[in-house]
Amino acid sequence: MVRNGLPYVRPTWSTSVRAPSILRPRLAAGAETRERVRGRWVTIEGGLYMDKRRVEVRVNDLVEQVVNNGRIEDDFVECKASMVSDHRKAARQIAALANSARGESAMWIAGLDENNHRVVKASDKDELANWWPAVERCFADLAPDMQVIQVHTRRGSVTVLHFETDRSPYLVTTEGLKGVDREVPWRVGNQTRTATRAQLLSVLIATTDVPDLELIDPVLTFDGTDELRFHATAYFSAAARVVLPAHRWSMSVCADEWPEREALPMKMTMHRHHRESYQRRDLEKVLTNPPPDSEVYESDDPYGVQVRRAGLIINGSDSVSLTAAGTMNENQRRHVADTPYFTANWVFPIDRSDRAVRLHHKFRWSQSRSRNSQWILDDRT
């Protein structure tokens, strides 16, 4: 169907939809249904809600990266200078991208020419309104849920086709060559191939629910030394038990002003929140007679997040303190004080799974009460 001149896929609603948290105590026992928060989408019993602000921030950063002679390094994002006119070929490419994403969100950015590093004229609404139904007919049984977002950047406007892939595998019809009428495509690098048995099995096995991560009061700071520091409260919203091994965590920070946009790796540390009684202690007494950890930090919640040397054991929704630091090289340090914006990426792979908790944010310079430079979450994008 078409809504506001753009192709729109209507979600399939259940008769039972979970109410917002402030209304849940009013519901009768057994009336609630399962809710998941997964990356940029919130899935409520079959209905899909996309956080378009996060998508727009991500697309703006990707456009800047390409225009500044870079390339897209995300396996689940493709740039298209123009829409693929061959509908069957387009369906095969989308199915391959959606199958290899294995439940993660994926997208096409139309109007971004990665080879020539520029923004070109994006497809208009009428063209997409006719194009997507024709592509959808080339899928066998089911196509990925898709929404279209027009994103305006300072380099020009691009059209984003955002795909939800949690109902893979996706099949496309063929022209019956050699007696084959259906295919499961798979994306390998920049090529589209037929899925192997191992790749099909990776789609069909049970997938792990990915917790949602929200950073509360995140701040980047620079005190004039070689180190860039970060601190925040990390809130994990989880519906199932997962383990995040510490040796697989990664965080990186990058600025446009840094030569060749060289990313700075940051070493992260997680710990429980400080006890209120410890925060009120006299600093001199703490330094001369350090208390044991049991008096410094809150005790682990068996139904929340447990902090271990090996990583995080997430049994339910909870928050922990997150700090990080990275040592800059000479070129990075020379430009850090003049940097108006930073972009940061976090990846927390899940144990015994090929999925991960991923986060991407942009930070802007902010006036600090101290002599240190600081950057806070850019909530104006």
N, C-alpha and C positions, 0 to 999 in steps of 0.2 A: 504494500500500500504506500501512498505518498502523503506526507504531512509537511505543510509549509513549503511545498515545492521540492522536498527531499525524500529519498527512499527511506522508509521506516519499517522496522520489523516489530510487530506487536508482540510483547511477551505473553506467554501462556500462563494465565493466573489460576491459582488454586482458589477454592472457596474459603480456605482458611489462611489468613495472612497475619503474621505476627505484628502486634501493635508496638508503637514506640515504647521505650523503657518506662516512661513516666506513667503509662497506662496499664502496664502489665499486672500490677497488683489487683486491678479491678476485674481481670479475666477469670472465668471459672476454671477449676482444675481440669487439665487436659485440653484446654482450648488453644494453648500456644503451639506454634509449629517451629521448626528448626530455622535458624537464621545463621548465615555465614557472611563473614566479611573477608573478601579475597582480593588483595591488590587494589586496583582502581574500581572494582565493581563491588556492589553489595547485592547479594543474592537472597531474596526473601521469598521462599517457596515458589521458585520459578520466575519471579519478576526480577528484572535486572535494572539496577540503577548505577550509572557511571558518574564518577566524580570528574566532571568536565574541566574543572579548574586545574587538577593535577595533569590531565592530558595536555591542556594548553601550555602549561609551564614546560612540560617535557618536550613538546613539539617546538616551542620557541628556542629551547636550548639546542635541539637537534638541527634546526635551520641555521642557527649561528655557527654551529660546528661545521656544517657542510659548506656554508658560504666562506668560512675562513680556511678553505682548502683542506678540510678534514673529510672523513667518511663515517658513515653510520656503523657502529660496532655492536649494535644490538641485533641479536639473531632473529628477533620477532618484529622487526621494523623494516619496511622496504620503501624506498623512494621511487616515485614514478614521475618522470618528466611529463608524460601524458598517459591517459588511461589506455589500457590494452583493448584495442578494437575487436580482436578476436575473442568472442565471449567464451568459447570453450577453453581457450588458452588461459584466459583470465581466471575462470573457475578452477582450473588445474593448479595455477599458481597460488590462489587463495587457499585451496584445500591443502596443498603441500605445506604452506605456512602454518595453517591452523593445526594440522596433524603433528607437526614437529614441535609446536608450542606446548602441546599436552596439558591443556587447562589454563595456561597463562594467557593474558590478553595479548593481542597482536594488532598491528595496524599498517596500513598503506598511507604514505604521505604523497598525495597527488599535487603536482605543481612544483616539486623540488627536484631539480636536476643535479644528481650527485656527481656525475662525470664532469660537468662544466661548472659546478659549484655556484649555482645561482637559482633564484626562484623564477619560475616561468608562469605563464597564465594557467590557472587551475581550471578544472572542468566546471561548467556552470550547472545550475540546479536542474535545468531541463534535460541536459545530457545525462546526468546521473540518474534521474528519475526513470529514464528509459533504459539505461545501461544495466543497472543492478537486476531488475526482473529478468532480463535476458540471460545474465550470468547465472542467476539463481536456478534457472531451468536446466542448466547443464550439470547440476548436482544430482546425485542419485539419492532419493529419499529425504535428505536433510542438508541444509546449508548452514554455515555458522551465523549466529545472530550478529547483525551489523547495524551500526549507527554512523551517521555522517556528521562531522563537525567542521564548520568553517573557522579556521584559526587565522587571526590577523597578526602578522609579525612586522617588525620594522623593515624587513626586507621585502615584504609583500604578503599577499594572502595565499594560503595553501588549504587544500581540502583533505581532511583526515577521514579515512574509512577505518573504524575501530571494530575489531572482531572479538567476540567472546567464543572461546574454543573448548568449553568444558563438556561438550557432547561429542567429542571425537571418538572414533575415526570418521572422517568425511570422505565420501566416495564421489567420483565424477563419472559421468557417462562418456563412453568413447563412440567412435563411429563403427564399431563392430569389426575392426581389423583383426584378422587371424582368429576370429571367433570370440574375441574378448569384448564385452560390452560395458564393463565397469572397471575402475582402477582406484587404488588408494595411493595418491601422490605423497611425496615426502620431500622436504627441502633440505638439501645438503650443501652448505656454503651458499653460493649464489645460484645453484642449479636445482632444477626440479626433476626428481626421479620417482620411479615406482618404489613403494615401501618394501623393505626386506622383512623377513619373518621376525627378526629381532626387534625391528622398529615397531612392527605391529604389536608385539607382545608388550613393549614399553607403554603403549597406549591402553591396552586392555587390562593390565594389572591394576589393582586398587591404588588410587592416588591418595596422598596424604593431604589433609586439610592444612592450608598455610595460614598461620596466625597473621593478624593485621598489626602493623607497628605504627604507633603515633609518637612523635617526639614532642614533648612538652617543654616550653621555654628553652629551645636550643640556641646556643650562642657559640660563635667562633671568636677567639681572642688572640691578640698578638701583643707581646709586652716588650718588643725591641730585641729579643734574643733570636736564636735560630729556629725556635719552635713555634708552631701554630697549634693552638689548643682548642678543644671542644668539650662542652658539657651540656647535658640535657637529662630529663627524665624520660626513660623509654617505657611506654605503655604497650603491652602486648594484649591483644584481644584474641582469645583462643577458644575454640570449641572442642578440641581434642588434644591429647597429650602428645607433645613433640619434644625432641632434644636438638639443641643448636650447639654443635661442637665448637669450642673456642678457637681451635687451630685452623678452622675454615672461615672464620669471620673476616670480612674485609671492609675497609672504609677508605675512600679517596676523595680528595678535594682538588679543585682546578679553578683557574682564573683565566679570562681572556687575555689579560696583560702578561701572563707568563709566556716565555718563548715556547713556541710550538705547543702551547696548551698542555705542558707536561703536568701530569697528575701527581699529587703528593699523597703517598700512602700514609694512613694514620693508624697507630696501634691503639686498639680499644681495650677498655677495662670496664667490667660490670661489677657492681656491688649492691648490697641491700641499702636501704635508706638509713641515715643516721637516726639514732634514738633522740627524742626531744631532750631527754635528760642530759645526753652527751653534748648536744649543741649549746646548752646553757652553762657548761662547765667553764671554769677559769682556764684560759689558754696556758698560762704559766704552769699551773698544776698538772695539766695534761701532758706538757712537754717533759716535766721533771719526773712524773710518775704515770707513764702511759697505761691506760686501762686495757683489759682484755677485750677481744673482738666482741664477746657476748654483751659487753656494756656499751660498745660503740655502735653496732649495727642492730637493726631490727632482726628478730628471729625469722627463719624461713617459714613461709606459709605452705603447708603440704598441698593446698588446693590452688596455689598461685604459681609464682615463678621461684624456683630454687636456684641459687647461684653456687656453682661448683667450679673447681679449678679446671675441670674438663669442659665446662660450658654452662649453658642454661638448660634446666629441665622445666618445661612449661606444662603445668597441669591444668591451668585455667587462667583467666584474665587477671593481670597484676602488673605492677610497675617496679622498675629498678633504676638505679642511678647509672648513667653512662658517661664516661669520660674518655677522651682520646687525645693523642699528641703525635705530631709529625715533625721531623727535622728537615727544614728547607735547605736547598742548595743555594749557592751564591746568587744565581739569576732570580730564583723565586723570592729570596729575601729582599733583593734590591727593589722589586716591584710591589711587594705585599702592601706597603703603606699607602700606595696609590690605587689600590684595587677597590672599585665600587661594589663589585659583585663576585661571589663565589658560588660554584655549584658543587654539591656533595652527593656521593653515592654510597649506599650501604648494601651489603649482601650477607645474609646469614643462612647458609645452606642447612637443610634439615637432614638429620642423621637417617641413613638407610632409605634415602629418597633422592630423586634428581631434581627436586623442587627447592625453592629457597624463599626466605622473606627478603624482599627487595624494597628499597626506598630511594627516592631521588628528590632533592630539595635545592632551592636557590636561596642564597643569603645576600642581604644588602648591608652596606656600611651604616652604622648608627652611632650617634653621639654617645660617648661613655662618660660616666662620672669620674672615672679614674684616668690615668695617663695612657692606659692601654687602648689600642684600637680594637673595635669589636664589630661583628656582623651578626645580624639577627635574621630570623626567617622572613623572607620577602612575601608577605601576605597581600601585596597590592597587585600581583599578577593574576 
